[in-house]
Amino acid sequence: MSKGFWLLAIITVVLAGASWKSMSARKAPVMRSEHAEPAAKMPSQPVAVTAEGKQFHDPSCKYIHGKPQMISAEQAAKAGYTPDPRCLRQAMKQ
């Protein structure tokens, strides 16, 4: 195979990669998830958090993954947790 063939093959691969990258960059913008919204009203009862989780939950929530630790909602918010809108919907309401 000649040098011209390999040069053409390399250019084709580079251009195809650039086209692919520009097409994938045109995806719809990422919308803010309601999971990241802070609590509008803190629950008065203790909430469940896990070390690997990002949300605090009602202790009876079926979406708790991992071993839960019970703390106050204020402590959970100060630690960066947000309410799970599935089990703490009332905390999300203004």
KANOR-V744127 format. One record per helix or strand of 3 or more residues. SS is the DSSP state (helix for helix, strand for strand). FROM is the first residue (numbers start at 1). LEN is the number of residues. If there is no record, write none. Layout:
ss	from	len
SS	FROM	LEN
SS	FROM	LEN
This chain:
ss	from	len
helix	3	22
helix	34	3
strand	47	3
strand	55	3
strand	69	3
helix	73	6
helix	89	4
